[in-house]
Structure formats: C-alpha cells, structure tokens
Amino acid sequence: MSPNTGEYRGISTTDERQAVTDIPGAAPSKEWVIVTRSITREYDMGGEVVKALRGVDIAIRRNEYVAIMGPSGSGKSTLMNLIGCLDTPTSGEYWLNGMLVSTMADDELAHVRNREIGFVFQTFNLLPRASALANVELPLVYAGVPSAERRRRAAEALEKVQLADRMDHRPNELSGGQRQRVAIARALVNNPAILLADEPTGNLDSTTSDEIMKVFETLASGGQTVIMVTHEADIARHARRVVTLRDGKKASDEAQEKFVRRTTA
Amino acid sequence: MRLLDAIIVALQQIRVQKLKSFFTLIGVIIGVMFLVAVVSIVEGLNKKIEVDFAGKFLGVNTFNVRRFPDIQLGDVTEAEWHAWQRRPPITTQDAYAIREAIPADANWAIHDVRRVQGQTDYVRGGPQVLAEAVTEGYFTIKDLSVSKGRLFSPQEDELGAAVVVIGTDIAEGYFPNLDPIGRELKLDGIPFRVVGVLDKQGSSLGFNFDAQVFGPFKGPMQRVTWAHKTIYGVVVQAPNSVVMAEIQSQVTEVMRRRRHLRPDQADNFAIETTQSAFAAWEKIKQFLVLAGIALPAIGLVVGAMVIMNIMLVAVAERTREIGIRKALGARRKDILAQFLVESSTLSVCGAIIGIGLGFGISLLLRLVNFETTVAPWSVVLSVVVGAGVGIIAGTYPAVRAARLDPIIALRAD
C-alpha cells in the first residue's frame, strides 16, 4: 500500500478533490460524469448493522476508463450497485451526469438506468428465450422507442460488435464470448453515459477474455466512459485508472502505469 | 413498454409451455364453455317460447279476454284454481260489448274450442280434431292463410254456413290421397263442407296447430264447441303496439262494468297478453340465466386460483429475468403490466377455447333437435370475464414481481 496520503485518500488531483468537496448539494461541473460525496451503505442483517461502504469519494470524468478493484467483502459490489443506480446510499451524495441520483425513488432510478447506464454482467444476463436482436432491443423497449427504429438500432449495435450474422441466434446458440458481445451491444444501444461492467471476463477463458478486453479498449478509445468492477489485477490493468477498495473505503486511486508498476513489482 | 409488445411476449410464453398452459386454463375453459352453452340453451328456449310459441298462440299486438289465463307456464295454487272456477263465464254478449268498445281499426274475433272426434267416409277413426268456432277476424289476427281452397267468406261468417277450413294433419288424416275441398267432414255427427286447407304450421310445446278445424261461429260449429254455455275467449288485436295498452284498459273497463265490479274488487276475468302469459317463463329464464352464470363462476374461481398459482411459479422461475429487465430500465409498472398482460392473455386464450367448445355443445344439441342459439353477449361476456379473471388472478403475482429488488433478483438462479 502506498504511504502517500494524497493517494491514499483516493483523490488523485486537486480538481477531483474540488469536485467531491464542493458544497454539499451543489451539482458538479459538466466534465464530471460521476461524483460521489462520502457515500455510505449500511445493511441491516437481522438487527446487526453491516457497514459495506464507509464513506467513498470518487470523481470520474467523461471518457475515462476506470477499474474498481478489491477483494470480496471490500464493498466493490455495493459500490457497483450504487453507481449502477440499482441501489441508493444510506448517506452521502451520488451525482450521475449532473443528476442527484442518491435521493431518487425506484421508478426514477429505473429511468436513469435505462438512459444513462449500460450494464455488462459476469454471467451475461441475456434473456434465454429471446434472440440476440430481441435482447439488444430490450432497453429500447423500456425507452419507448417504436419497434422499427428499435430493430434498426439494435441491428446497428450488433454490427458494431461483429455479430451482424448472429442476430437471430438465441443465447444458447452462441459462445461465451459472443454472448458477452451481445451483452455489450445491449449495454450500448441506448448511448448511455457510462458502460458499467461487473467482472465481464469472469466466466470466460483467457483467449476470449482478451477479445472482450479489446472491445472495451476500442470503446474507451472511441470516447465511451467505461467503469469496470473486477477482483483480478490482470483485468484491472487494462483500465487507464484503477480505484482499489478495502473494508468499505478507498485504499488507492492510481493511474494505469502506477498500478501496473505496483502490481508487477 | 407498449401493450402489443407485452401481448407478444405473453403469447411466446404460452407457446413455449403449451401443455402447462392448457392445464392452467382448464378451469377457465370449462367455466366459459358452460357459460356459452347454458346461455345458448336458454336463448334457444326463449326464442322458441317468446317468438314461436307466443307468436302462434297469441299473435302480434294481440290479447285474449278469458275466464282465466290459459297459457300458463308457472305453478297455479289450488286456491287460485278454485277462485278461477267460481268466475262467471265469458259470454257471446261480452264479446259483442267488447267489439263496441274498441276502435274501428282494431281487429276482433270470438274464439271457442273443443276437442272432438271427426268422421269421414274415407277412413275409420282418424286423428283428434280441435274444433274451433271463430268469427272471420280470427284469420287476420292469427295471420292464417290457405294452401288450398279458401278461407270462409264474410257472407258464410254472417249466415253461419256449415263450412270448415282444416289443418294439414286433418286433411291427411281424414282425406288420405284425396283433395278434401268440397268433401264432407262430420264433427260430433254434424256435417261440414271443407272449403280450404291451411298452410302447415307445425306444433309448439305439444300443441298441434295442424289439427285445427275452423268453422263460422254463427253456424253449426258452435254446437260442436258448446258455445251456448260459455265461449273460450275474445281475441283483440290492436293496430299497433302504441295503442295496445289503451285498448286493453278500454276492454277491461267494459268487462268490469258488465260484471258490476266495485273499484276495490279485482277483475274476475283475465286479459292474457304475451307478457302476462310469459311472466312465469321470465322467472324461469332468470333462474336459468343465474344458474348459467353461477355454475361457470365456480369454474372461473377455480381457474383463477390455478392461474394465480402458475403465475407465482412463473415469477419465481423468472426472478432473474425480472432483475435483468429492471436493470435495463423496466419500471415497476412495466413489470406489473408484463405479468398482468401475460395472465390475462393466458386467461383470454382459455376463454376463446371455452367459447369454441360452448359453440360445439350448442351445435351438438342442435343435431339432436334441441333448439339453441349462441348469444353474442355471452361471447363478449366470456372474453371480458376471461380478461378479468386473468387480471384478478395475476395481480398478486405481478405486484410481487414488480416489487422485487433488482439486486436480489439479478442474483437469483
């Protein structure tokens, strides 16, 4: 662990410190797609309060490619759920793309998930009985897009991940890598603010993992904000920036080179 | 998510699990099948009774003045019966008084009846004859016409000629392979000359319209029907339905005056209309319709419970799918709608199968000569009830699905 206190606080630059320590309740400036201000998340486990997150400050710029790392129990899944708007923090603020998400109700969160977040899961989470095309169309269905346009946009998204010839296949007719690419197409079809990947290579062999990481690399280079949650350093080192969690707090927040240097040493 | 998308998803679900869906729907299918079938039976009976029977027995815009109601489908208590027997008979004088009271454009006829045995030179025995002594207006009121010969003329009516117009069964029964026109038919030993044969009318509820023989009331026919004691009734036809009630009250007034009834005394005669004659049938019909709704209701309740069960299983089986949909932006109402549409689509499919089977039962009954008519309203009701059952049965499972926490749902197997 780096003894550098600045890095240990996890705020890597002055700007970012500024973004998270701004007046509470004030919207961060537009360059920040994600800002969390000392968010905590506590669970009531049969009368016992478990503190999964103990105050995490993160500021992520548009077009960043960030990995969130940590062992199991570090709170990274909790953080991912919060960032993904599947959950709200017990305290603290979460700003996503200029919106204060932390106080939103269920259906507002659903709307934000639909418009701003593209999920990629470890287990792909495709609907088994629907074709690749229908799976990719799903976010557009909930966005109220007319069916003809839905089909066109879904087909386009599948072409981008080189699956134009597999549109009518069902998930069980596709390989693991292909399934994950369908999932990526689905995540991107609504042009979300962030692509949020949870252990995207966890169920893939190493060759296929490389293939998927290349897709992420391409997307990030193309300007897509990518946030990837993983416990594997080998995967995390693909990101330009790595945030490490431990015991519900940020343990480090490093640029790619520094992380690679530290983890290979 | 739009409705059509939701229905398509629901139909895909049903297609994937055909057998399970079918068993799920047995309750609804049977319920709706009985609903459609029972209503078609009731409607069939209704048509037969109200249109056929009522039309033939009474005629359009027509009422009878009788000593007591003759067409009686309900129960008559013994006390009522005894009271009726004490009533004064309807006389020829009553009939003429009624004719004086009604407007000129209303039709009027005296009608007397007795069952007798006929006799001709051509057969031994022969069918029973319903001998009827009528005035000429009767044919107009009952819309009777002849297939052979003619009806009796106003002159024959006025002079009381010994002529008859006979039904087809009488023509065949007493004049086999012969033209009955101009031949003699004896009733109670009194000879009549046949002048016409009526169109075939068939029978209704055990009454054979083709066994009737009509003769002028003023002629010897009234000896056959014993009209000197009492006449069976006076028939009045209003020119249209608007003045029907008015003419009825005029006739009632005349009869009450003739009988010297005080205002507090009840009528001691009967005005028999389609409505009054079939009031009892209306009651029976209501009961049958209620039964036709209550019995299927049991099937539908059972059906709803099975559908609810199956939908709870579906929600449990598809928890992960619900999680995925929520993660991708489905709101509570989207999930709610999805499962409600699924359960009601399922249920409506059952209703459609039930309607088909109900039609089948209705057609089978028609093959064995039981009149049935599938009522359009029962089909509409079935579809509505089907959708309703689906929505009611699907609400609880759908609410449970809609309330699932997406994080927990995504973790489900």
Interface residues (C-beta under 8 A of the other chain):
Chain A: N81 G84 L86 D87 D106 D107 A110 H111 R113 N114 R115 F119 F121 N125 L126 L127 R129 L138 P139 V141 Y142 A143 G144 S147 R186 N190
Chain B: M1 R2 D5 Q12 V16 R320 E321 G323 I324 R325 K326 A327 L328 G329 A330 R331 R332 K333 D334 P406 I407 L410
